[in-house]
Amino acid sequence: MKILTTIHPFTPEAQACLEQAGEVTGAAKLSQAEFVEILPDYEAVLVGLGLVLDKAAIDAGKNLKYIATATTGLDHIDVAYAKAKGIEVLSLRGEEDFLRTITGTAELAFGLLLALSRNIPSAYDDVKVGKWDREKFRGHSLSGKTLGLFGLGRLGSMMARYGVAFGMRVIAHDPQVAAQAFAEAGCGSVSFETVIAESDVISIHVHLSEETKSLFNEAVLQGMRSEAYLINTSRGEIVDEAAVLKALREKKIAGYAADVLANELNFPAGVIRDNDLVTYSKQHANCIIVPHIGGMTYESRKATDIFIAKKLISHILRTAKPRRAK
């Protein structure tokens, strides 16, 4: 079998695992056009974020049998179309036991909160140009504040525990989670409206779906406290970015920090194309955008590379046709 991996650098142990099934080719920093051009040569492809397996790409991959992605989010793959074409789609979604060991995104979410509340990036920029102005960067303590979580799954639960450790009151909305999970995370179960109205910080930890797309719209943002921060390490499309920008400009919210952008799948060459939030952030310290680095720790990448490689190999070997005896 010919297998393409676009993850670079790819963990050597994961590479060795894939080589059990055949010839493995690594292709780094492909454009979408280059990716589509070479897809016909492969029966399996392993991707991260940055490249899109839409209908055009899937049609180009005329020999594809497997698509594997080292992510929980699947908005970069047309899953329904792939399955209709008989292609198996494998991901990290639902792999709860494994995912509970991957903490990078939750750690980043709390890091973004600290960066916003204590003006860390702009204070550092000031020091780099030779200034030492303490008063200019007076921030806010987290102890005693309310952390509101939208979603109390794996990452939301981690975020809840971090908030408790910092002395915060933690509340969350997640109708899919049992009462015991709230108790274990040390947070109260409340309505979505209560999260919006009472939180000093709101952190988003849900998958993108038709129900969550643009959920944080102008009306929701208007309901937030003017001193509140919004943290998004989930997917850019869950917030209405135009509404967020308006809320920042009109001081309806105190700040926004995100690891994701709504149009990031249009950045295949690694260069930001037009985004008004990024433009705003260049001149305003209360908006911090980082390039989807939640899972980009050495530990997380090594573990997820190996896990998804083993999962792909397991499916290939399980579905392979037995050889005929001579």
C-alpha positions, 0 to 999 in steps of 0.5 A: 500500500502507498501511504502519504503523510503530510504531517511534518516533522513526523515522529519516527516511531509513527513512521516505522508503524506505517511502514508495516503496511507499505511504502510511506511518503512524507510531503511537507508544506504542500499547497492545496493544489500540489496536494490534490495533484499527488493524491491519485498515487496513494491509497491512504493519506494521513493529514493534520490541519492546513490541507483540506479533503473536500469533494475536489480532493477526494475525487482526485484521490481515486485510489484512496481507501483511508483518510486519517487525521491526527485531530478531533475536529473534522471540518477540514474533511468532507466526511459524508462525501468520503464515506459515500465514496467508500473511504474510511475516515479515521480521527482522534474523535471519541478516543477518550482514554487516549485524549485524556492524556493530551493536555496541550490545548487546555493548557494553552487556553489558560495561558491565553487567559493569563496573557490577556488578564496580565497584558503579558505579550504587550509588556514583553514587547515594551521591554524588548524596546528598552522600556520598563513601565510597570504601571502601564501594564497593570492587569487583573487577578483571577482569584475570586473571578468567575470562569464560565465554560461552554462545554465540559468534555475532556478539555473543558474539564481540564480548564475547570480544574485549572480555574479551581487551582487559581481560586476561581469560581467555575461554572459550565454549560453542557447538557451532554454531560452527567452531573457527576462530571461537574462535581468531579471538575469542581464546577457548577452546572448552569444554563448557557444564559447564566454562563454568558451573564455571570462569567468574568471569563468564558472559554469555549470547548465544544466541537463545531457543528450546525448548532454551534456555528456562529453561536457567539453572535452579536446578541450573545456578546451583548449579554456578556459583562463589559469586563469579561474575556472570551477565549476560543481554542475550539474552532473559529466559526463558533464565534461571529468574528465580525461581532467579536470585532464590534464588541471589542471596538465598542468595549462591550467585552474586555478582550478576546484571545483565540487559537483559531480563525474562521478562515484559517483553512484558507491559509494553506501556504502558512500565510494569513490572508485577510482577517480583520481580527488579526488586523485589529490585534496589531494595534490593540493589546486586548486581542491575542491571536495565535496560529492554532498551536493548542496541540503543538507541544512535543509531547502531544505531537509525538503521542498523537502521531503514534496513536493515529499511525497505529489506528490506521495500521490496525484498520488496514491490516484488519480489512486487508484481503488474505493472500491466496495459498500457492 
